[in-house]
Amino acid sequence: MVLNSREAPAKRPMLTITTTDAPPRACTGCLAGQLCDGDTGLCGCTASSCASPQTCGQRGRCVSRFKVMQFNILEGAVGNLPNGTPKLDAVVSIIQAVAPDLVTIDEANSTANFATLASRTGMFSNLCLAPNGYHVGVLSKKAFITKGCATPSPVTKAVNLVSVPVGGRTVFVYAVHLTATVGDAGEVYRANEMRAILPLAQHASEPVLIMGDLNSRFPEGTPGGLVTPLLTDARYVDAYREAHPDPVTSGGATGVGGVARIDYIFHDSELVRAVQAEVSNQYTPWPSDHYAVWAVLEL
């Protein structure tokens, strides 16, 4: 059933924890090297006081850092670039240069190439086959706790759902690829797809990420955009925009040539914060019609 695009989105249950959305409080009397816990106004951790692999976060708490990457590799990275380099070699190099803990891969259309990509990066893999051939994959440095696939109506491609261990927590990741139909009708359809996906991501006590090629060509705040407002209304945060608040100076376009910002990393607003995010576009010649986007998250 196609859902009404004007209905209110499903919201994640509120948690009885202190959020990090408020401006940080000032601390007094902190020792040299001791960071301020901006939520409590108390002196917090130091660079050496957190047990490995945790680190002292920006708000003075021991946190686990988790680097994630979203990359649409264009029809399975089949064939060669104009200079003769296999596209798959380029994709491997780009991922290795970023060194993410987890990668969501859209257009993993060649199952053989995806298996090779997992092998060459040394990562665990989960591939979800889409009815239209535009498969969705996930690569992870750590073994999955759970992994699965779903295609809730009206989603045209698969949703890849995995969970991984990060610093004693279980992080749930939903890799998606929404329809590419252009115009207002396409945006309504993408909104219906996202409305079908959001109820899957109900993990009230654990961090949740929704990542992928959303194909929504409506920049933030543009009338007519329906997909990203659904996510923000459901208490998810755009990691790139959290790290780069000004869309004028940091547009974050992932369509090659700067044509559109269509690839996103969203995280829940209560258990995760982005401390760094960038668009990866340095490899020449680039092997896809999408740049990659990555983020360093604290939880």
Backbone bond lengths (Angstrom), bond angles and torsions (degrees), N, CA, C in turn:
res aa  C-N    CA-C-N  psi(-1)  N-CA   C-N-CA  omega(-1)  CA-C   N-CA-C  phi
1 M - - - 1.472 - - 1.518 109.32 -
2 V 1.335 117.13 133.48 1.455 121.71 176.04 1.513 108.67 -82.97
3 L 1.314 115.82 125.36 1.455 120.26 -175.46 1.518 110.91 -81.54
4 N 1.304 116.39 154.51 1.459 122.22 176.71 1.516 109.33 -69.08
5 S 1.342 117.26 121.28 1.464 120.79 -174.62 1.513 112.79 -68.77
6 R 1.314 118.25 -9.98 1.469 120.25 -178.45 1.525 111.87 -97.50
7 E 1.332 118.59 -4.84 1.459 119.37 179.46 1.518 110.70 -69.40
8 A 1.322 116.89 155.47 1.466 120.66 179.27 1.513 109.98 -68.83
9 P 1.358 117.88 138.64 1.464 120.26 179.82 1.514 112.16 -71.70
10 A 1.340 114.75 156.13 1.459 119.52 174.04 1.516 109.27 -67.99
11 K 1.321 116.18 131.84 1.459 120.52 179.67 1.519 109.78 -101.78
12 R 1.340 115.76 143.69 1.451 119.08 174.25 1.520 108.63 -68.17
13 P 1.335 117.97 144.25 1.466 119.90 179.06 1.522 111.20 -59.37
14 M 1.320 116.33 140.01 1.462 120.59 177.21 1.521 109.78 -69.31
15 L 1.317 116.94 144.06 1.453 122.67 178.62 1.519 109.44 -104.54
16 T 1.304 116.77 148.32 1.461 120.57 177.13 1.523 109.06 -89.59
17 I 1.346 114.49 65.19 1.463 121.50 177.47 1.514 108.18 -134.29
18 T 1.319 115.58 165.26 1.454 120.09 176.01 1.511 109.21 -79.44
19 T 1.318 118.50 125.43 1.452 121.16 179.16 1.517 109.59 -85.79
20 T 1.342 114.81 167.01 1.465 120.00 -179.67 1.523 111.24 -105.79
21 D 1.330 117.55 19.49 1.453 119.97 -178.43 1.528 112.58 -79.15
22 A 1.352 118.07 -26.63 1.459 121.04 -177.47 1.525 110.56 -74.67
23 P 1.342 118.05 153.05 1.463 120.08 175.82 1.523 110.18 -58.11
24 P 1.328 118.49 141.52 1.468 120.35 -178.28 1.520 112.35 -64.80
25 R 1.336 116.01 145.90 1.456 121.26 176.01 1.527 109.59 -83.34
26 A 1.313 115.93 155.04 1.465 120.82 177.51 1.522 110.13 -83.29
27 C 1.333 116.26 148.07 1.458 122.42 176.44 1.526 109.28 -113.98
28 T 1.302 115.74 152.67 1.470 120.41 175.82 1.528 109.21 -127.98
29 G 1.322 116.07 146.53 1.455 121.37 174.23 1.512 115.07 79.38
30 C 1.339 118.76 17.18 1.453 120.25 179.32 1.528 110.61 -71.62
31 L 1.326 116.39 144.02 1.454 121.87 177.66 1.524 110.14 -73.97
32 A 1.326 115.94 163.57 1.456 120.63 178.97 1.525 109.66 -57.56
33 G 1.317 116.57 128.44 1.454 121.83 179.50 1.509 114.68 84.67
34 Q 1.333 117.51 -5.27 1.463 120.95 -178.61 1.527 108.90 -89.84
35 L 1.324 116.55 123.14 1.453 120.34 -177.73 1.519 111.08 -84.60
36 C 1.314 114.59 156.37 1.456 121.46 -179.19 1.514 110.86 -88.60
37 D 1.338 117.14 129.82 1.458 121.79 171.36 1.528 106.76 -80.18
38 G 1.327 115.52 101.28 1.461 120.34 -173.51 1.501 114.86 -68.21
39 D 1.330 118.71 -16.11 1.464 120.87 178.54 1.524 111.86 -80.96
40 T 1.336 116.68 -34.49 1.460 120.18 -176.13 1.525 113.11 -105.73
41 G 1.347 117.51 -17.91 1.467 120.37 -174.84 1.513 112.41 76.98
42 L 1.338 117.83 14.62 1.461 122.39 179.52 1.520 110.21 -105.61
43 C 1.342 115.53 152.17 1.455 119.85 177.47 1.531 108.91 -67.86
44 G 1.309 115.90 134.48 1.450 120.25 -172.27 1.513 113.12 -112.31
45 C 1.320 116.11 -138.85 1.460 122.21 -170.73 1.523 111.93 -78.53
46 T 1.326 114.01 170.00 1.461 122.39 171.21 1.520 107.61 -120.27
47 A 1.318 115.89 171.70 1.462 120.27 -177.60 1.521 112.13 -60.54
48 S 1.343 117.77 -25.29 1.463 120.58 -175.79 1.526 113.98 -107.38
49 S 1.334 117.77 1.51 1.469 118.73 -173.10 1.522 114.41 -92.98
50 C 1.330 117.52 -6.92 1.459 120.29 -178.25 1.520 110.14 -95.33
51 A 1.319 115.76 138.33 1.451 120.93 179.84 1.522 110.09 -74.51
52 S 1.331 116.86 131.44 1.463 121.96 178.93 1.530 109.85 -58.67
53 P 1.344 119.47 139.29 1.463 127.19 11.43 1.527 114.14 -93.53
54 Q 1.336 118.65 13.65 1.452 119.73 179.38 1.523 110.57 -73.04
55 T 1.330 114.74 160.11 1.450 121.22 178.13 1.514 108.64 -134.72
56 C 1.318 116.85 163.35 1.463 120.90 179.52 1.523 108.97 -79.20
57 G 1.331 116.48 115.89 1.453 121.10 -175.66 1.511 113.26 -79.37
58 Q 1.326 114.25 174.51 1.464 120.19 -174.46 1.518 112.80 -65.53
59 R 1.321 118.42 -21.54 1.467 120.14 179.19 1.522 112.25 -104.28
60 G 1.331 116.36 22.28 1.455 119.42 172.42 1.504 115.62 78.54
61 R 1.324 117.79 23.09 1.449 122.19 177.96 1.525 109.96 -120.86
62 C 1.315 116.72 148.45 1.455 120.64 173.07 1.528 107.99 -70.46
63 V 1.320 115.78 123.64 1.460 120.48 -174.76 1.529 109.63 -132.85
64 S 1.309 114.77 162.20 1.460 121.83 170.47 1.513 107.96 -102.59
65 R 1.333 116.10 135.49 1.460 120.70 177.90 1.521 109.87 -104.46
66 F 1.329 115.21 143.61 1.454 122.37 -171.82 1.524 107.01 -142.26
67 K 1.337 117.17 115.70 1.464 120.68 -179.04 1.524 109.43 -97.82
68 V 1.328 115.62 126.59 1.462 120.86 -178.45 1.522 109.41 -124.93
69 M 1.325 115.64 156.88 1.462 122.25 -175.42 1.520 109.58 -142.35
70 Q 1.317 116.79 140.31 1.464 123.38 174.30 1.525 108.31 -117.73
71 F 1.349 116.32 130.71 1.460 119.63 -175.22 1.533 109.17 -148.63
72 N 1.329 115.66 118.73 1.463 121.99 169.28 1.523 106.38 -90.63
73 I 1.342 116.92 113.36 1.462 120.62 -169.97 1.528 113.28 -93.64
74 L 1.307 119.12 7.55 1.461 125.71 174.01 1.532 112.45 64.56
75 E 1.309 114.58 93.96 1.461 123.27 171.49 1.529 113.35 50.75
76 G 1.335 114.65 42.15 1.450 120.25 170.99 1.511 116.46 83.11
77 A 1.348 117.58 7.21 1.474 121.24 -179.30 1.531 111.07 55.34
78 V 1.323 115.02 44.19 1.462 121.44 179.80 1.527 109.52 -89.57
79 G 1.328 117.11 140.17 1.456 121.18 175.59 1.513 113.41 92.07
80 N 1.331 115.01 -168.39 1.454 121.94 -174.90 1.524 112.11 -116.42
81 L 1.319 115.42 155.95 1.459 122.32 171.85 1.526 109.35 -77.19
82 P 1.349 118.21 166.81 1.462 119.86 179.77 1.532 114.57 -55.68
83 N 1.342 116.78 -27.02 1.468 119.11 179.65 1.529 112.65 -87.39
84 G 1.334 117.01 5.81 1.449 121.10 177.51 1.508 115.25 93.37
85 T 1.331 118.26 -10.13 1.464 121.39 178.87 1.522 110.27 -69.80
86 P 1.321 118.35 130.55 1.468 119.01 174.07 1.531 110.61 -58.28
87 K 1.319 116.09 135.49 1.469 119.67 179.98 1.526 111.04 -58.87
88 L 1.320 116.43 -36.26 1.454 118.97 -179.56 1.524 111.37 -63.84
89 D 1.333 118.08 -36.84 1.465 121.25 176.36 1.525 110.21 -60.01
90 A 1.329 115.75 -41.97 1.461 119.98 179.50 1.519 111.10 -64.22
91 V 1.338 117.31 -43.61 1.469 120.98 179.51 1.524 110.11 -61.63
92 V 1.330 117.52 -43.03 1.464 120.99 177.68 1.527 110.11 -59.75
93 S 1.321 117.64 -45.81 1.470 121.30 -178.90 1.521 111.80 -62.31
94 I 1.338 116.40 -40.57 1.467 120.41 -179.27 1.525 110.39 -64.88
95 I 1.316 116.99 -44.53 1.468 120.16 179.24 1.523 110.50 -65.54
96 Q 1.306 117.58 -43.78 1.465 120.48 -179.68 1.521 111.78 -63.90
97 A 1.338 117.91 -33.99 1.469 120.57 179.21 1.526 111.27 -66.46
98 V 1.331 117.69 -36.59 1.466 121.64 179.37 1.524 110.52 -78.91
99 A 1.327 117.35 -33.19 1.472 123.90 179.98 1.526 111.86 56.26
100 P 1.334 117.64 55.67 1.468 119.96 179.54 1.523 111.26 -77.57
101 D 1.336 115.13 159.69 1.459 121.25 171.99 1.523 111.24 -79.64
102 L 1.335 115.67 -27.41 1.463 120.66 -178.30 1.526 108.64 -150.43
103 V 1.333 116.18 139.86 1.464 122.04 178.55 1.525 108.82 -128.45
104 T 1.332 116.36 132.59 1.458 120.36 168.70 1.529 107.41 -98.85
105 I 1.322 115.92 131.56 1.460 122.54 -174.35 1.519 109.33 -117.94
106 D 1.329 116.20 119.40 1.458 120.58 172.18 1.529 109.58 -100.18
107 E 1.322 114.72 154.09 1.472 123.39 -175.94 1.528 111.11 58.86
108 A 1.325 115.58 45.14 1.464 121.19 172.71 1.533 108.00 -82.32
109 N 1.326 115.46 55.64 1.465 121.65 -168.74 1.522 113.23 -68.10
110 S 1.329 117.12 -30.36 1.463 120.86 177.40 1.522 108.49 -92.46
111 T 1.328 116.19 109.68 1.466 119.09 -179.99 1.525 110.80 -64.42
112 A 1.325 117.06 -33.31 1.471 120.12 178.26 1.518 110.64 -66.30
113 N 1.331 117.21 -43.74 1.465 120.29 179.53 1.518 111.29 -65.44
114 F 1.340 116.68 -36.63 1.457 118.85 179.55 1.521 110.54 -66.28
115 A 1.338 116.72 -40.57 1.461 120.03 177.22 1.529 110.66 -63.14
116 T 1.322 116.57 -39.59 1.471 120.50 177.24 1.517 111.04 -66.13
117 L 1.324 116.55 -39.68 1.464 121.09 178.63 1.523 110.51 -60.98
118 A 1.320 117.09 -43.39 1.465 120.74 177.99 1.524 110.54 -63.25
119 S 1.316 116.34 -42.91 1.459 120.52 -178.37 1.525 111.58 -65.19
120 R 1.318 116.62 -44.60 1.465 119.93 -175.04 1.528 112.81 -74.83
121 T 1.312 117.73 -25.15 1.467 120.10 175.66 1.521 111.63 -90.54
122 G 1.337 116.86 -9.20 1.461 120.58 -179.55 1.512 113.87 69.26
123 M 1.329 117.01 32.48 1.455 121.36 -175.28 1.523 111.15 -115.03
124 F 1.336 115.03 152.06 1.456 121.05 172.26 1.533 108.18 -71.51
125 S 1.330 116.75 153.16 1.460 119.02 -174.03 1.514 112.68 -136.70
126 N 1.322 114.37 151.48 1.460 122.34 170.25 1.518 107.01 -140.57
127 L 1.317 116.68 124.17 1.463 122.07 -178.46 1.513 109.49 -118.57
128 C 1.332 115.42 128.77 1.458 121.20 177.44 1.524 108.79 -110.13
129 L 1.322 115.74 121.43 1.457 121.28 -176.92 1.525 109.98 -82.28
130 A 1.325 115.52 128.71 1.459 121.10 -179.93 1.525 109.59 -95.48
131 P 1.325 117.92 145.83 1.462 120.27 179.39 1.520 113.47 -57.11
132 N 1.343 117.42 -31.18 1.467 120.31 -178.03 1.532 113.02 -93.31
133 G 1.335 117.42 6.61 1.458 120.41 176.25 1.509 115.67 89.40
134 Y 1.340 117.45 -6.13 1.468 121.01 179.03 1.536 108.20 -93.89
135 H 1.327 114.53 83.61 1.457 121.00 -171.00 1.527 112.14 -76.09
136 V 1.325 115.58 158.08 1.465 122.66 -177.52 1.523 108.54 -121.66
137 G 1.330 116.54 125.12 1.454 120.81 -177.19 1.516 112.60 -121.71
138 V 1.328 115.76 161.35 1.462 123.15 173.21 1.520 107.72 -135.39
139 L 1.339 115.64 135.49 1.461 122.98 173.84 1.519 108.03 -117.19
140 S 1.322 117.71 140.94 1.466 121.25 -178.00 1.519 110.12 -142.87
141 K 1.333 115.99 137.43 1.459 120.39 174.79 1.523 110.97 -65.37
142 K 1.332 116.45 -34.67 1.466 121.11 -179.78 1.521 110.10 -100.10
143 A 1.323 115.27 149.61 1.458 119.87 178.17 1.528 110.30 -61.40
144 F 1.314 116.03 143.71 1.460 120.94 179.22 1.526 110.56 -69.40
145 I 1.317 115.16 141.89 1.459 120.55 168.92 1.519 108.83 -77.59
146 T 1.325 115.84 -47.74 1.467 121.79 174.41 1.519 107.75 -136.76
147 K 1.307 116.08 155.39 1.460 120.58 174.11 1.522 109.00 -153.04
148 G 1.332 115.14 147.63 1.450 119.26 -178.90 1.508 110.99 -169.90
149 C 1.322 115.17 -178.86 1.460 122.58 -179.69 1.525 108.41 -137.89
150 A 1.322 115.78 149.96 1.464 120.20 177.09 1.521 108.84 -147.92
151 T 1.324 116.04 149.82 1.463 120.95 174.89 1.525 108.19 -136.31
152 P 1.340 117.52 70.27 1.461 119.21 -179.68 1.532 110.72 -69.37
153 S 1.307 116.95 136.52 1.461 121.09 177.36 1.531 109.92 -61.70
154 P 1.335 119.21 135.16 1.463 129.91 9.57 1.534 114.10 -101.23
155 V 1.333 119.50 27.13 1.460 122.16 -176.97 1.525 109.51 -60.77
156 T 1.338 116.44 128.97 1.458 120.94 -176.95 1.520 112.56 -89.13
157 K 1.326 117.30 -21.08 1.461 121.76 176.57 1.526 107.57 -120.28
158 A 1.316 117.26 173.60 1.458 120.33 -176.46 1.524 111.55 -79.15
159 V 1.322 116.57 155.44 1.460 124.03 167.77 1.527 106.67 -104.00
160 N 1.323 116.07 123.40 1.462 121.48 -179.94 1.521 107.24 -96.97
161 L 1.337 117.74 115.88 1.459 120.62 -176.05 1.520 109.91 -118.18
162 V 1.339 114.51 120.26 1.458 120.66 -178.48 1.523 108.72 -134.56
163 S 1.325 115.25 164.40 1.464 120.23 169.53 1.518 107.81 -135.18
164 V 1.344 115.38 146.05 1.460 121.79 -177.13 1.523 109.18 -136.94
165 P 1.343 117.79 153.34 1.467 120.53 178.12 1.526 110.89 -84.04
166 V 1.325 114.98 133.36 1.473 120.74 176.24 1.526 107.78 -140.45
167 G 1.326 117.07 109.82 1.452 121.32 174.91 1.513 115.10 54.94
168 G 1.312 117.71 40.39 1.457 120.34 179.99 1.510 114.68 85.42
169 R 1.334 117.37 -6.05 1.465 121.44 176.55 1.520 109.25 -104.03
170 T 1.312 116.54 164.82 1.464 122.89 171.37 1.522 107.61 -109.19
171 V 1.327 116.37 117.35 1.466 121.57 179.57 1.524 108.45 -98.74
172 F 1.322 116.17 124.36 1.459 122.58 178.80 1.522 109.17 -95.82
173 V 1.321 116.64 128.67 1.463 122.11 -176.87 1.520 109.21 -122.22
174 Y 1.332 114.99 131.60 1.462 122.44 177.78 1.519 107.86 -117.93
175 A 1.336 116.23 109.32 1.459 122.13 179.54 1.522 108.34 -94.98
176 V 1.342 116.02 126.02 1.460 120.44 -172.78 1.522 110.22 -131.12
177 H 1.328 115.89 163.11 1.465 122.89 174.33 1.514 106.52 -150.09
178 L 1.323 115.57 103.23 1.462 120.27 -175.79 1.524 111.26 -82.39
179 T 1.328 115.83 163.18 1.456 121.22 -175.97 1.533 111.26 -59.68
180 A 1.341 115.47 148.62 1.469 120.58 -177.36 1.519 112.88 -95.69
181 T 1.314 118.61 5.60 1.468 121.18 -179.73 1.518 110.37 -55.61
182 V 1.322 117.37 128.71 1.464 121.45 -174.65 1.525 110.70 -85.22
183 G 1.355 114.64 165.34 1.455 120.76 174.03 1.513 113.62 85.14
184 D 1.331 114.41 -177.56 1.457 120.80 -176.75 1.526 112.34 -62.65
185 A 1.333 116.92 -39.16 1.463 119.47 -179.82 1.520 110.59 -63.66
186 G 1.332 116.44 -38.80 1.456 119.92 177.13 1.512 112.11 -64.84
187 E 1.330 116.55 -38.64 1.462 119.72 -179.84 1.527 111.08 -67.58
188 V 1.325 117.41 -38.29 1.468 120.61 175.92 1.524 109.75 -62.36
189 Y 1.326 116.71 -42.56 1.465 119.50 179.77 1.524 111.07 -64.87
190 R 1.344 117.15 -42.42 1.468 120.36 177.60 1.527 111.12 -61.57
191 A 1.315 116.42 -38.36 1.466 119.80 176.89 1.526 110.34 -62.52
192 N 1.334 117.09 -40.02 1.460 120.08 177.30 1.521 111.10 -64.53
193 E 1.334 116.71 -38.44 1.465 119.95 176.76 1.528 110.34 -62.15
194 M 1.334 116.43 -46.94 1.460 119.39 -178.00 1.522 110.94 -65.03
195 R 1.315 118.23 -35.20 1.462 120.60 177.22 1.527 111.28 -63.68
196 A 1.333 116.88 -30.15 1.456 120.12 177.06 1.528 111.68 -78.02
197 I 1.329 116.71 -26.02 1.467 121.36 -178.07 1.528 111.45 -81.78
198 L 1.320 117.65 -40.95 1.469 121.20 -173.61 1.525 113.87 -55.26
199 P 1.337 120.83 -40.14 1.472 118.55 179.29 1.530 113.83 -64.14
200 L 1.337 117.86 -19.32 1.460 120.07 177.16 1.523 111.42 -69.69
201 A 1.325 116.25 -28.07 1.470 122.12 -170.45 1.518 111.77 -96.71
202 Q 1.321 117.27 53.76 1.464 121.64 -178.62 1.528 109.76 -107.73
203 H 1.307 116.34 84.76 1.462 122.59 178.36 1.528 106.93 -127.02
204 A 1.323 116.84 85.82 1.457 121.98 -167.27 1.517 113.92 -63.29
205 S 1.332 118.46 -27.68 1.461 119.57 -173.45 1.515 113.92 -108.43
206 E 1.330 118.21 4.56 1.448 121.37 -178.44 1.529 110.20 -131.15
207 P 1.351 117.24 153.44 1.469 120.61 -179.69 1.530 111.96 -64.70
208 V 1.330 114.98 144.21 1.461 122.14 180.00 1.525 109.32 -130.78
209 L 1.339 115.83 136.76 1.463 122.57 174.44 1.520 108.66 -122.41
210 I 1.324 116.86 138.52 1.461 122.99 171.21 1.521 106.16 -121.52
211 M 1.327 116.31 117.00 1.458 121.41 -171.21 1.520 110.06 -132.46
212 G 1.339 116.14 147.71 1.449 117.45 173.14 1.507 114.11 154.03
213 D 1.314 113.72 -176.65 1.464 123.30 175.42 1.522 106.93 -84.70
214 L 1.329 115.85 102.70 1.464 120.39 -177.36 1.524 112.24 -84.25
215 N 1.338 116.95 -15.15 1.469 122.83 175.92 1.526 113.63 58.85
216 S 1.320 117.83 14.26 1.464 121.04 178.26 1.520 108.35 -87.59
217 R 1.321 116.43 114.43 1.465 120.81 -176.15 1.525 112.57 -93.00
218 F 1.332 116.43 20.01 1.459 121.19 177.78 1.528 108.23 -97.86
219 P 1.332 118.67 109.89 1.473 119.51 177.99 1.522 111.15 -60.06
220 E 1.345 115.21 163.35 1.458 119.85 -179.19 1.524 110.82 -53.45
221 G 1.328 114.84 132.58 1.455 120.17 176.00 1.517 114.74 82.02
222 T 1.344 118.35 -2.53 1.453 120.34 -179.16 1.533 109.92 -78.87
223 P 1.349 118.22 130.24 1.461 119.09 176.70 1.526 110.59 -57.21
224 G 1.321 116.26 137.54 1.458 120.76 179.81 1.511 113.48 104.47
225 G 1.341 117.46 -19.57 1.449 120.13 177.85 1.519 111.00 -74.28
226 L 1.323 117.15 126.91 1.462 121.16 -175.97 1.518 113.55 -117.68
227 V 1.324 118.27 -24.21 1.465 120.43 -170.09 1.519 112.19 -77.48
228 T 1.335 117.85 -55.39 1.464 118.62 -177.26 1.527 112.55 -64.72
229 P 1.346 120.18 -34.11 1.469 118.26 174.87 1.532 112.78 -61.43
230 L 1.326 117.73 -32.98 1.467 119.57 176.77 1.520 110.60 -60.43
231 L 1.328 116.46 -41.29 1.457 120.61 -179.06 1.522 111.37 -69.92
232 T 1.320 117.54 -44.55 1.471 118.99 -179.90 1.528 110.98 -67.62
233 D 1.325 117.84 -36.11 1.467 120.33 176.86 1.521 111.60 -66.23
234 A 1.336 116.56 -26.90 1.463 121.13 178.30 1.527 111.68 -90.11
235 R 1.345 116.88 15.71 1.465 124.19 174.29 1.533 113.17 72.32
236 Y 1.327 116.16 38.06 1.454 120.89 170.36 1.525 109.19 -108.74
237 V 1.323 115.35 152.08 1.466 121.98 -175.93 1.521 108.89 -118.70
238 D 1.319 115.92 135.58 1.454 123.82 175.74 1.533 108.38 -75.09
239 A 1.341 117.69 109.50 1.467 121.40 -172.84 1.522 112.19 -61.53
240 Y 1.330 117.37 -41.89 1.470 119.29 -178.78 1.522 110.47 -64.84
241 R 1.327 117.16 -43.21 1.466 119.21 -178.43 1.519 111.28 -72.16
242 E 1.329 118.03 -26.83 1.461 120.67 174.61 1.525 110.27 -64.46
243 A 1.340 116.45 -40.00 1.463 120.80 179.90 1.523 112.26 -80.70
244 H 1.340 117.10 -24.81 1.478 122.61 -178.92 1.525 107.73 -131.13
245 P 1.336 117.92 83.11 1.468 120.00 -171.83 1.526 115.57 -64.96
246 D 1.333 118.48 -23.61 1.464 120.59 -174.39 1.527 110.08 -95.75
247 P 1.332 118.61 107.38 1.468 120.56 -179.56 1.517 113.58 -69.07
248 V 1.336 117.72 -14.71 1.465 120.57 179.22 1.530 110.40 -76.90
249 T 1.324 116.52 -46.75 1.459 120.24 -178.94 1.526 112.88 -84.81
250 S 1.331 117.38 -22.75 1.471 121.94 -179.98 1.519 108.37 -134.20
251 G 1.326 115.51 81.96 1.456 119.80 -175.85 1.516 113.35 -66.42
252 G 1.342 116.13 -40.34 1.457 120.04 178.38 1.512 114.94 76.95
253 A 1.350 117.74 25.13 1.462 120.66 -178.91 1.522 110.59 -61.42
254 T 1.321 116.57 135.56 1.459 121.35 177.08 1.523 112.24 -112.79
255 G 1.326 118.11 -8.40 1.452 120.06 170.48 1.515 108.13 -73.89
256 V 1.332 117.80 128.84 1.464 120.95 -176.34 1.527 109.60 -57.71
257 G 1.334 115.35 132.63 1.448 121.05 -174.70 1.509 113.11 91.36
258 G 1.341 116.58 4.59 1.461 120.17 177.34 1.507 114.11 74.19
259 V 1.341 117.50 24.67 1.460 119.27 -173.60 1.525 113.35 -76.45
260 A 1.314 118.83 -29.77 1.464 119.44 -176.45 1.518 109.98 -164.98
261 R 1.309 115.07 154.86 1.467 121.36 172.02 1.514 107.35 -101.60
262 I 1.328 116.72 104.26 1.455 120.06 -172.27 1.527 113.25 -126.62
263 D 1.337 117.94 -9.55 1.466 121.50 178.38 1.522 109.25 -107.64
264 Y 1.323 116.43 132.49 1.463 120.52 -170.86 1.526 111.80 -136.73
265 I 1.331 113.35 154.03 1.467 122.62 167.63 1.521 106.05 -123.28
266 F 1.313 117.21 112.23 1.457 122.11 176.51 1.524 108.99 -109.04
267 H 1.324 116.06 139.17 1.468 120.63 175.71 1.514 109.69 -128.56
268 D 1.336 116.41 158.38 1.458 118.10 178.45 1.525 109.68 -67.44
269 S 1.303 115.04 151.07 1.463 120.90 -170.05 1.515 113.90 -81.97
270 E 1.332 118.06 -9.90 1.464 119.65 -169.64 1.520 114.06 -107.33
271 L 1.321 118.12 -24.64 1.457 120.57 -174.41 1.528 113.66 -117.62
272 V 1.320 117.23 -6.54 1.464 121.78 -174.65 1.522 109.06 -136.78
273 R 1.348 116.06 147.17 1.460 120.29 168.84 1.518 108.21 -140.75
274 A 1.322 116.06 146.69 1.460 122.08 178.83 1.519 109.06 -91.84
275 V 1.334 116.55 126.32 1.463 120.78 178.52 1.521 111.57 -104.67
276 Q 1.333 117.52 -12.34 1.457 122.00 176.61 1.520 108.27 -159.29
277 A 1.321 116.73 143.92 1.468 120.96 175.13 1.525 107.92 -156.96
278 E 1.339 115.66 140.44 1.454 120.23 -178.17 1.524 109.82 -147.03
279 V 1.326 114.86 157.62 1.457 121.74 169.49 1.519 107.47 -94.04
280 S 1.323 116.46 129.14 1.464 121.67 -179.69 1.521 108.92 -96.30
281 N 1.342 116.06 116.32 1.470 119.76 -177.15 1.530 112.12 -147.79
282 Q 1.343 117.16 22.91 1.447 120.83 -171.21 1.530 114.84 -84.56
283 Y 1.324 117.77 -19.59 1.471 120.12 -176.24 1.535 110.09 -71.70
284 T 1.341 116.83 140.28 1.467 121.25 -179.40 1.528 109.82 -132.18
285 P 1.345 117.42 131.50 1.470 127.39 -11.55 1.527 110.56 -73.81
286 W 1.321 115.37 148.67 1.461 120.51 -176.90 1.529 109.59 -72.46
287 P 1.339 118.81 138.13 1.466 120.96 -171.44 1.531 116.17 -88.87
288 S 1.325 118.94 2.56 1.458 120.74 -174.49 1.523 109.54 -139.49
289 D 1.340 115.52 171.33 1.461 120.02 172.01 1.526 111.26 -91.77
290 H 1.330 116.87 6.38 1.460 123.39 174.90 1.524 108.90 -125.16
291 Y 1.328 116.85 137.67 1.453 119.70 164.43 1.535 108.51 -77.87
292 A 1.309 115.41 162.82 1.464 120.15 175.28 1.525 109.34 -92.49
293 V 1.320 116.91 154.55 1.460 121.70 174.02 1.525 107.70 -128.03
294 W 1.337 116.48 140.16 1.463 120.29 179.65 1.514 110.30 -137.07
295 A 1.326 114.88 159.88 1.467 120.30 -178.69 1.509 109.92 -148.05
296 V 1.336 115.34 146.21 1.462 122.34 170.51 1.513 106.87 -100.76
297 L 1.319 116.07 121.77 1.454 122.14 -176.51 1.513 110.58 -111.04
298 E 1.313 116.71 145.16 1.469 122.75 173.19 1.516 108.60 -110.33
299 L 1.336 115.36 137.28 1.465 119.61 175.32 1.531 108.97 -148.13
